[in-house]
Amino acid sequence: MLVCQLQKHTTVSNGFFLQPFAPPVQTSGGRRAYRNKKSLRAQILPSKTQRIMESISVSSEVGGAGGVYSYNALKRLDQLWTNICSATTDSVSALTEPPEIVSCSPGLSSLSNSSDKTVDMFDVVVCGGTLGIFVATALCSKGLRVGIVEKNMLKGREQEWNISMKELLELVDVGILKEEDVEQATTVKFNPVDYMRTYLKRSSHHESFEYLSTYDTCGIHTLKAWPISLVKFSLAAALTSSAIFYRTDVDLRARVTFGWKKFLTSAFRKLDTFYYSLYSPAKLIEVMKKRFTSLGGVIFEGYGVASISVYDDAAVLQLAEEIFLSSRLVIDAMGNFSPVVKQIRSGRKPDGVCLVVGTRSRGFKENVTSDVIFCSSTVKKVGDSEVQLFWEAFPAGSGLTDRTTYMFTYVDAQPGCPRLEELLETYWDLMPKYQGVSLDDIDILRVIFGIFPTYRDSPLPAAFNRILQFGDASGIQSPVSFGGFGSLTRHLGRLSTGIYEAIESDFLDSYSLSLLNPYMPNLSASWLFQRAMSAKKHANVSPDFVNDLLYTNFQCMQRLGDPVLRPFLQDVIQFGPLVKTLGLVMLTRPQIIPSIFRQVGAPVLLDWSGHFFMLGYYTFLSTFIDPIISPWLNTFPAKTKYEWKRYVDAWKYGAGLDYKQ
């Protein structure tokens, strides 16, 4: 992923600078006139986006998602996005820079020209430290010698990560964090009670919600509601006088009397897993850096990867300033725009893209609810394209009235797609209506924007010996998500164990490494959802179709309960819940089925049917065959044992059965 953001240090009235009006001139007839009024305006009046962003001072850039700043960064990203959209499938040169970063040479690395320049040798070198530090620390804790190469300073961005507590506790289970570390990095916890709000009048009659209040602002009907299915999880919060969300510095759980503490000690961890939390990447990465270096890890900050040469016994990385590192395995954690991924994909444009813009702002008096997904309008025209807009919002941890708001959409990378600046111009118009505020009444602290490309053939198999893609670079994230940290935490235990076993047994060929990024039908099945949520030209469907489809699906999932709804909210697709949801949709709203065919197209549905069948097949294998095979794995030869352990993992994770309620 590549997300750009802006930190504010100065305050400007109304969030932007006012431009001076062109002075009038006196004509010979005594009349006042304006010289080239339209031309002057075109030249001197920047967009609202530029005025707002240039009123916010920038700090130094850091690596990873959200680490680059400034209006100029927005223009650079828009130019990259324009190049992607304008390129044809065969237009490789437009998307590949550099064209070749990896080369393969027969023989031993000790016989190469760089052997006398090698400064250090590792078991694993991780390229890209912001998310790569998690797998690096996991491998370092297993006794491997690990290095990290990061072209910037290895530090987290200031924009918070939004993730469920359940997902972050995966890092505790892997053993690279302690629960007190998680608490230290947590800025806000909140219960996603408004996890689905749509602009549909009939939603006000939804039987599954108990309304606390409703209001109508600028034509957008919104609900502050407790889903009845979540009320049972609020018992402990009620006992401790806790609120719907709370900040860690005023955690009201401390008010629990001694008699309740023993009862609630284990219950709170279970309760916390149902909370979404905001985490400070800066704090979390700092904790991970200390843990990594204490285990003997080495960090190379300020170095980019110039080339990787793969030999029979090692991979040699050339960094800037003629520094060479030798490693048995290279893990590419450089994100979607990794130069290695560009080389592997040969410049092929993505199959789908999520465009995201947003802000973190101060001045929200009503700041106690969160939206995981909110759809408030029909298809809208942005630039030269029609798009379906979605929203996400939640309290920020930087202040009681601070709030983060995202607007996002799903598009195909085709000429004419809206630019990020065009989306931001739409955002300034719609966000105040969505949040019930005026831009004049809030102080914009940060502007966020990004593009998240996704590919159907994900996760990405290893294309070279001794090189493995990890995180966003592997495409392991859901195509409907605009962040891969949640998927990283879910897969970290599986991947760190598999990587360790591959290194220990020297199974570092491309086939063996590809077993660590296997085909996962639940991930491939998610493509239908992205297609259905994208506005399509000539689809011959109602402008309300996406809104109507989302309402129908979430209504059905709500009726089916938490076992169906909760995995979906965390981008986990499971066969049983999917069958139940599709069946209930067809029973309750059969008239929507023809519109689905027109929206996504018969070829996409046919392709999806294959993944749907494989999802059921993997579910069967993991449920019934895994218990038969697993007890015998330790009796297999080393190579066979390694391969079958990866097959068993693929069944489990590919069916979404790693997710536990």
Protein Blocks (a to p, Z undefined) as FASTA:
>chain_A
ZZdddddfbdcehhiacdddddddddfkopacdehkllmmmmmmccfklmmmmmpccddd
dedehiagcjklmmmmmmmmmmmmmpcfklmmlmgccfblbdcdedjfklmmklmmpfbd
cfbdcehjklmmmmmmmmmmnopacddddfbdcdddfbdcdddfklmmmmmmnopacfkl
mmmmpmbdcddfblbccddfklmmgfkbccfbdcdeehiacdddddfklmmmmmmmmmno
pafbdcfklccklmpcfklmmmmmmmmmmmmmmpccdddfklmmmmmmmmmmmnopacde
hiacfbdcddfkbccdddehhiacddfbdcdfebjmlfklmmmnnopacfbdcddddddd
ehifblcbccfbdcfbdcddehjbccdddddddddfkbfkbccddddddddddehiacfk
lmmmmmmmmmmmmnopafklpccfbdcdddddddfkbccddfbghiacehjlnopacfkb
ccfklmmmmmmmmmmmmmmmmmmnopabfklmmmmmccdfklmmmmmmmmmmpccehklp
afklmmmmmmmmmmmmmmnojmlmmmmmnopacfklmmmmmmmmmmmmmmlmmmmmmmno
pklmmmmmmmmmmmmmmmmmmmmmmmmmmmmmmmpcfklmmmmmmmmmmmmmmnopmpcZ
Z
